[in-house]
Amino acid sequence: MLKFLSRVKIEFNALDPRTASCMEFLAQCNSRKAKESNPACEVEVKRGKVECAPQITVTFVNGVEEVFDATTTPAQSIRNLILEKGRQLETEQMFREAGESWPVIIPDEELSQIAPPTKPRKAEDKKQ
């Protein structure tokens, strides 16, 4: 998960009962596997005494920053969103390295084409 991120900032009030998502996400960030995937990713934790909603801010390697409300978003959902966006970043990078334009534009006429079957039909299927 951290391999797609350059920075993670987790902010919460330690006395707030809504910090479960922050704590779980922090545990995921501190796991050996996550740290090994990107040792350069900076993980910052701010435990404040001010009454503010728990939040998690992530900065992707391309500089895009996203803020999650940790009171309503489970840690696993945040992780899944990061992985999904990370896969998109990898795909974009792969296309750019191959000299292809991004995003890929598929002409409308190709979208409406019917794809040929993937398996040849058996003779008895053709009779029906």
Secondary structure, 3 states (H helix, E strand, C coil): CHHHEEEEEEEEECCCCCCHHHHHHHHHHCCHHHHHHCCCCEEEEEEECCCCCCEEEEEECCCCEEEEECCCCCHHHHHHHHHHHHHHHHHHHHHHHCCCCCCCCCCHHHHCCCCCCCCCCCHHHHHC
